Amino acid sequence: MLDTFEIDKLQTKRINHTVAACRCECPDCQWYYQYMQHLPSSAKAFFETSGIDPEKCQELWPYCPDDNGFICYSGYFYIAVKKAKNSKPFNITETWKTLDYGICSFRIRLEYTTDGKIILGFEARLPREKLR
């Protein structure tokens, strides 16, 4: 059985303050950054509860624009974790977990860099629609 972790909000916020965001200027990445400012409230809750700034991902790779009006992304955020004491909706493991927010979705999992940093790997499926 895999260990279950929860994101340490305060430590993750500290990490986010010290790490520079790498912002790509391509149109697909710019769409991601804009969309993060207009997330559904349930998706915003995940990022706020975790202490993650969704616009401050460390890597971002757009791929697979489809004919249905969606574009997919892959990337990661630096995070801090602690062992989960009980089951919560946002607990993470090293296995992919899907967070579905209706119009958009994220798949997340706990990963580690070669230099031992903890990251939250993600895949996002976002609609290509007008933002309000």
C-alpha positions as CSV (number, residue, x, y, z in Angstrom):
1,M,0.0,0.0,0.0
2,L,1.3,3.4,-0.9
3,D,1.9,6.1,1.7
4,T,-0.6,8.9,1.6
5,F,0.6,12.5,2.0
6,E,-1.0,15.9,2.4
7,I,0.6,19.1,1.2
8,D,2.0,21.2,3.9
9,K,0.4,24.6,3.1
10,L,2.7,26.8,5.1
11,Q,6.0,25.2,3.9
12,T,4.7,25.1,0.3
13,K,3.9,28.8,0.4
14,R,7.5,29.5,1.7
15,I,8.9,27.4,-1.1
16,N,6.7,29.3,-3.7
17,H,8.0,32.7,-2.3
18,T,11.7,31.7,-2.8
19,V,11.4,30.0,-6.2
20,A,11.2,32.0,-9.4
21,A,8.5,31.1,-11.9
22,C,9.7,30.2,-15.4
23,R,7.1,31.8,-17.7
24,C,7.1,30.7,-21.3
25,E,5.9,33.3,-23.8
26,C,4.4,30.9,-26.4
27,P,0.6,31.4,-27.0
28,D,-0.3,28.0,-25.5
29,C,1.5,28.7,-22.2
30,Q,0.1,32.2,-22.0
31,W,-3.3,30.7,-22.3
32,Y,-2.5,28.5,-19.3
33,Y,-1.5,31.4,-17.2
34,Q,-4.6,33.4,-18.1
35,Y,-6.8,30.4,-17.4
36,M,-5.3,30.0,-13.9
37,Q,-6.7,33.4,-13.1
38,H,-10.2,32.2,-14.0
39,L,-10.3,28.7,-12.5
40,P,-13.7,27.3,-11.2
41,S,-14.0,27.9,-7.5
42,S,-13.6,24.2,-6.7
43,A,-10.3,24.1,-8.5
44,K,-9.2,27.4,-6.8
45,A,-10.0,25.7,-3.4
46,F,-7.5,22.9,-4.1
47,F,-4.7,25.4,-4.9
48,E,-5.5,27.7,-2.0
49,T,-5.8,24.7,0.5
50,S,-2.4,23.5,-0.7
51,G,-0.6,26.8,-0.7
52,I,0.2,26.5,-4.4
53,D,0.2,29.5,-6.8
54,P,-1.1,27.8,-10.0
55,E,0.6,30.4,-12.2
56,K,3.9,29.6,-10.7
57,C,4.6,26.1,-12.1
58,Q,8.2,25.3,-12.6
59,E,7.8,23.6,-15.9
60,L,5.0,23.8,-18.3
61,W,4.6,21.8,-21.5
62,P,1.5,22.3,-23.7
63,Y,0.5,19.3,-25.9
64,C,-2.4,17.7,-27.6
65,P,-4.7,20.5,-28.6
66,D,-7.8,18.6,-29.7
67,D,-10.8,19.2,-32.0
68,N,-13.1,19.5,-29.0
69,G,-11.7,22.8,-27.9
70,F,-9.3,21.6,-25.2
71,I,-5.6,21.8,-24.7
72,C,-3.6,19.6,-22.4
73,Y,-0.6,20.6,-20.3
74,S,2.0,18.8,-18.2
75,G,4.2,20.4,-15.5
76,Y,5.1,20.5,-11.8
77,F,5.1,22.6,-8.7
78,Y,7.6,22.5,-5.8
79,I,5.8,21.4,-2.7
80,A,6.4,20.3,0.9
81,V,4.4,17.3,2.3
82,K,3.7,15.5,5.5
83,K,2.2,12.1,6.1
84,A,-1.6,12.2,6.1
85,K,-3.2,11.3,9.3
86,N,-6.6,10.6,7.8
87,S,-8.2,10.5,4.4
88,K,-8.9,13.9,2.8
89,P,-10.0,14.8,-0.7
90,F,-6.7,16.4,-1.6
91,N,-4.3,13.7,-0.2
92,I,-1.7,12.6,-2.7
93,T,0.4,9.5,-3.5
94,E,2.9,8.5,-6.2
95,T,-0.1,7.2,-8.2
96,W,-2.0,9.6,-10.5
97,K,-5.2,11.0,-9.0
98,T,-7.7,12.9,-11.1
99,L,-9.4,16.1,-9.8
100,D,-12.3,16.8,-12.1
101,Y,-13.8,20.3,-12.0
102,G,-16.4,19.9,-14.7
103,I,-15.1,22.1,-17.5
104,C,-11.4,21.5,-16.6
105,S,-9.5,18.7,-14.8
106,F,-6.1,18.0,-13.3
107,R,-4.2,14.8,-12.7
108,I,-1.7,15.0,-9.9
109,R,0.9,12.8,-8.3
110,L,3.8,13.1,-5.9
111,E,7.2,13.0,-7.6
112,Y,10.8,13.6,-6.7
113,T,13.6,15.3,-8.6
114,T,17.0,13.8,-9.0
115,D,18.3,16.2,-6.4
116,G,15.7,15.1,-3.8
117,K,13.2,17.9,-4.1
118,I,9.5,17.1,-3.8
119,I,7.2,18.1,-6.6
120,L,3.6,17.8,-7.5
121,G,3.5,16.5,-11.0
122,F,0.4,17.5,-12.9
123,E,-1.5,17.1,-16.2
124,A,-4.2,19.6,-16.9
125,R,-7.0,19.6,-19.5
126,L,-8.3,23.1,-20.1
127,P,-10.9,24.4,-22.4
128,R,-10.0,26.9,-25.1
129,E,-12.9,29.3,-24.6
130,K,-13.3,33.1,-24.0
131,L,-12.4,34.2,-20.5
132,R,-14.6,36.6,-18.7
